[in-house]
Every structure is written in structure tokens, then in C-alpha cells.
Amino acid sequence: MVSSFDVGEDKIRIGLIQYSDAPHTEFFLNTYHRKEYILEKIQKLHYKGGGTETGQSLQFMLENHFKKTAGSRREEGVPQIAVLITDGQAQDNIQEPAKEIKDAGITLYAIGIKGASLVELREIASDPDDKHVYEVEDFTDLQDISHNMLEVLCTTVEEVNQIAHVSQATLADIVFLVDTSTSIGQENFQKVKNFLYTLVSSLNVSSDQIRVGLAQYSDETFTVFLLNQYSLKSDILEQIQNLPYRSGGSYTGTALDFVRTTYFTESAGSRVLENVPQVVILVTDGESNDEVKMPANKLKARGISVYVIGINVQDTTKLQEIANKPLNKFLFSIDSYDVLQDLPRSLLQTMCFAIESQIKGK
């Protein structure tokens, strides 16, 4: 597989861990930048006997390999991918470390050989299973799945790179408004955070290009950070990771008024007077406890574009009142939080093309 990769410091980086009773780092993502060195290291790998401590090894990988000092470019929006190969059942807990890896925005593939447990492979791998879980009868069959694996891996990378290309030249002030009411729950809120992380990772953030603000609401609306608070993407991503879950009602109308008066002002970092496109992205899972039409209209009257992501909302009437027209470009209604992971690409393409058209029309 590695022979087929375009390896380089600014291209594909490779890391490798072996594990049995304990994990062992063979090399980090920034150890080798030339393919021949990696292939030579692979050829010289020594077999290690022992148990199958898969959970411990997954945790080790997350804590030691997917970090900046080890060569991870996660903060630059580079796709993060892990491929696990195992031939036996885990002798420790895999559920928590696998969840932590996926919650960190890392795509996890699982390859099981003969004695591996399909249930465990599905627990470990990212969704959907048909793209991320592979089973083979024998080690000799690994070669047969390598081509299919390469196609899937390359598709994953290309999709993220398309997002980065679309958003590269865009100029905008974007405020995320996130519903954190009781109906969402802690687990689904983590999926919202993952979505925000992926989306912001793909934006060209700086004080001169894309500025980002974030507010969350339930019964009240909370300022997380204003448009001029952070100019470094890494600082924004850290804030998203540390975002606390707050329960309560869902007062969307009040929250829309709040972002209009608190965020879209010159003192808060809005560049509306410079004709920079102004954008709100609302993420909500339910009907509002208050009136939304007037607050939404006030935003639109000031030239602020409102995108709405509705998750498992049965009646989208209020969401339609909030979003800009046409609805097929500004309203994204999805069935579950699991679908959020597939949304950044289509949302960014739609939003960036709209923003670029707005800039050209000024």
C-alpha cells in the first residue's frame, strides 16, 4: 500500500505502530519524508509475539501519534486517517479509545484477519461499516483488498482537499450559533463539536480573510468568542474542543437577536462596513420556544446570510422562516447527528460559491 502513496513532508505522511501486549512506535508521521526509507523500515520489521491489547494501543496511537509534535497536521485541516490490522479478539476495552479517536475527527479503518471479531471491528471502525471494515480469511488475502482500500482512502482525502480548495480564497465573517438544549444530549453534542471542528479546519482563518465567531444557546445565549477574538485557527479549534454542553430550552429567536446585536458590530470584529460577506450558521435539533421570523428578518435586512442545519426536525416551518432563500441552498435538513459528518463538504461548497459571488458583485 505504501508503495502507491505520494509520500512527502507536504504530501502524505506515514506513521507505524506495532502492538501485542503493549504498543511500540516504529516511526512517527514526521520521522521519514521519503518513501524508500519507510519501505526499508517496513521490510525490517520484527515479529513480536504476545497478547492483543487493542484498546490500549488505540489510546497510545491517539495520544502519541496524532499530535503536532509527532507530525500531525490536523490543525491545518489535513485528513487524519488510522488503519488498524488485527487477527484476534481484543483482550481489553476497545469501545472508549475507539470513540475518542473518532470524536477527534480521525477516520478509522479496521482490517480483520481470520480470528478477528466482526463485532469488534465494527465497534472500532468509523461509519459506515461497508466503507471502513474489511475482513479477509488469510494473511495472503491482504494483497487482494489493498487496491480497494487505496481507492477508499484516496476518495476520503480528495473530498477533504476539495473542501480546502473551495474555501481557500474566500473572505467572510462567519458566526456559528449552536443549540445546546436538553433534547440534544451529551453524546450528540460531541458530534456537533466534531462537525464544527471539521468545518473550521477547512477554512482559511485569519484577521484578513475568514473571521469566525461562536455562540451557543438554550434558555439563554452565551458568547463563546467574538469575530475579532481569535485570528489563529488553532485557538478556535481549541475553543471548539473545550465547548461545554448546556441543557435547557430552545430560544432560537432570542439567540438570533443576540448574535445580530452582539456579533455583527464593528467593535466585535464585523467588517460589514468593508462589504465583507456576513454569515450565520445555525445548528439546531428542534422547534423554537419563541418567535423566530422577526429576528431572522432583521438579520437578513442587514445583509446577513443565514444558513440553517436542522437535525431530526419533524416540522421545518420555523427553520424555513429563518433560512435565506432559496431553501435548497440555505436549509440543510438531516435525519440524525450521525449524518453531520457528511455535511461539511456540501455546506462549504454552497456557502463559498455564494460568498464569492457576493464579493464579485460588490
MITI-22359 format. One record per residue (C-alpha): residue in one letter; y, z, x. Coordinates in steps of 0.25 Angstrom, whole numbers, plus 2048, in hexadecimal, padded with zeros to 3 digits. Layout:
N
AYZX;...
end
This chain:
362
M800800800;V80A80480B;S8087F6811;S80E7F0805;F81B7F9805;D8287F580B;V829801813;G83780581A;E84181081A;D849809810;K83E803808;I83080A805;R82E81780B;I81F81D80C;G81A82B80E;L80C83080E;I80583E80B;Q7F684180D;Y7F084D805;S7E3854803;D7E4864803;A7F3862807;P7FD856808;H800851816;T80C848819;E80883B821;F817836821;F823837818;L82C82C812;N83582B81E;T82A82D829;Y82781E82A;H830812826;R82780782C;K81B803824;E812801831;Y814810834;I810814826;L80380B826;E800810834;K80181F82F;I7F881C823;Q7ED81582C;K7ED822834;L7EC82C828;H7E183682A;Y7D883A81E;K7DA84981A;G7CF850812;G7D185B809;G7D585E7FA;T7DE8577F1;E7EB85F7EF;T7F28547E8;G7FD85D7E1;Q8018647EE;S8028567F5;L80B8507EA;Q81485C7EB;F81485A7FA;M81884C7F8;L82484F7EF;E82985A7F8;N827853805;H828844804;F8318417F8;K83D8477FE;K849841806;T845847814;A837840813;G83D833810;S83E833800;R84982A7FB;R8488307ED;E8578337EC;E85A8257EF;G8538207E3;V84781B7EB;P83A81B7E3;Q8318277E7;I8228247E6;A81682C7E9;V8078277E9;L7FC8317E8;I7EE82D7EC;T7E38377E9;D7D48377E8;G7D18447E2;Q7D684E7D8;A7E18577DC;Q7DE8667DF;D7EB86B7DC;N7F68697D1;I7FC85B7D1;Q80485C7C4;E8108637C9;P81285C7D6;A81084E7CF;K81A8517C5;E8248567CF;I8228497D7;K8258407CA;D8308497C6;A8378467D3;G8378377CF;I82B8337D9;T8218297D3;L81382E7D5;Y8078257D6;A7F982B7D7;I7ED8237DC;G7DF82A7D9;I7D28267E1;K7C48297DB;G7C48387D9;A7D38397D5;S7D683F7C7;L7DD8357BE;V7E38417B6;E7EA8467C3;L7EE8387C7;R7F68367BA;E7FC8447BB;I8018417C9;A8068337C7;S81382E7C1;D8128287B3;P80D81E7AE;D7FF8207B3;D7FC8127B3;K80680F7BE;H80581B7C6;V7F681F7C6;Y7EB8187CE;E7DC81A7CE;V7D28147D8;E7C38167D9;D7C38167E8;F7CC8167F4;T7C98087F7;D7CF8047EA;L7DD8097EE;Q7E07FC7F4;D7DE7F57E6;I7E97FE7E0;S7F37FC7EB;H7F97EF7E6;N7FB7F57D8;M8018017DE;L80A7F97E6;E80F7F17DA;V8127FE7D2;L8198057DE;C8217F97E0;T8257F87D2;T8298077D2;V8328047DE;E8387F77D9;E83C7FE7CB;V8448097D2;N84A7FF7DC;Q84F7F67D0;I8568037CB;A85D8057D8;H8617F67D9;V8677F77CB;S86F8037CD;Q8738017DC;A8817FB7D9;T8858027CC;L89280A7CA;A8928157BF;D8948237BB;I8878287B4;V8858357AD;F8778397A9;L87784279C;V86984979B;D86485078F;T85C85D793;S85A863785;T84E86B781;S84585F77C;I84585978A;G83D864791;Q83C8677A0;E83185C7A3;N83985179C;F8468557A3;Q8408537B0;K83C8457AC;V84B8437A8;K84F8487B6;N84583E7BD;F84C8337B5;L85A8377B9;Y8558387C8;T84F82B7C8;L85B8247C1;V86582B7CA;S85D8287D7;S85F8197D3;L86E81A7D2;N8788177DD;V87F8247DD;S88C8277E4;S89A82B7E0;D89E81C7E2;Q8928167DA;I88A81D7CF;R88E82B7CC;V8848347C4;G8878407BB;L87D8487B3;A87E8517A7;Q87385879F;Y87485D791;S86D865786;D87586F77D;E88086E788;T883863792;F8828667A1;T8898607AD;V87F85D7B8;F8888557C1;L89584C7BE;L89683E7C3;N89E8427D0;Q89684E7D3;Y88B8477DC;S88C83A7E4;L87F83B7EB;K8728367E3;S86A8417EA;D87384C7E4;I8728467D6;L8638457D7;E8628547DB;Q86A8587CF;I8618507C6;Q8558577CC;N85B8647CA;L85F8627BC;P85B86D7B3;Y85586C7A5;R85D87279A;S85887378C;G86087377F;G86586A774;S86985B776;Y87885A774;T87A84B779;G887849772;T88E855779;A887851786;L88D842785;D89B848783;F89985178F;V896846798;R8A283E793;T8AC849795;T8A684F7A2;Y89F8447AA;F8A78377A7;T8B483C7AC;E8BB8397BA;S8BA8477BE;A8AB8477BC;G8A983A7C4;S8AA8307BA;R8B08237BF;V8B381D7B1;L8C281A7B5;E8BC8117C0;N8B480A7B6;V8A780F7BB;P89C80E7B0;Q89981B7A9;V88B81E7A5;V88482979D;I87582A79D;L870834792;V861839793;T85D840786;D85084277E;G855846770;E85F845766;S86C84C768;N870859761;D87E854760;E88684775C;V88583C767;K88D830762;M89B834764;P89983A773;A89182D776;N89C824771;K8A782C779;L89F829786;K89E81A782;A8AC81977E;R8B081D78D;G8A7812792;I89B81B796;S88D814794;V88381E78E;Y87481B791;V86A824789;I85C82778D;G85582D781;I847833783;N83D834777;V84983476D;Q84483075F;D85182D759;T85A826763;T866824759;K86F82E761;L86B82876E;Q86F81B769;E87D821765;I87E826774;A87A81A77C;N88380E77F;K87F800779;P8777F877A;L86C803778;N8617FB77F;K8697FD78C;F86F80B78A;L864813782;F856815788;S84D81C77E;I840820785;D83382777F;S831832789;Y836839796;D82B83279E;V83282479B;L83F8297A2;Q8398267B0;D8388177AC;L8478177A7;P8508177B3;R84D8087B7;S8518027A9;L85D80C7A7;L8638097B5;Q8617FA7B3;T8687FB7A6;M8738047AA;C8767FE7B7;F8777F07B2;A8817F57A7;I8897FD7B1;E88A7F17BA;S88E7E87AE;Q8997F27AA;I89E7F37B9;K89F7E37B9;G8A67E37AC;K8B17ED7B1;
end
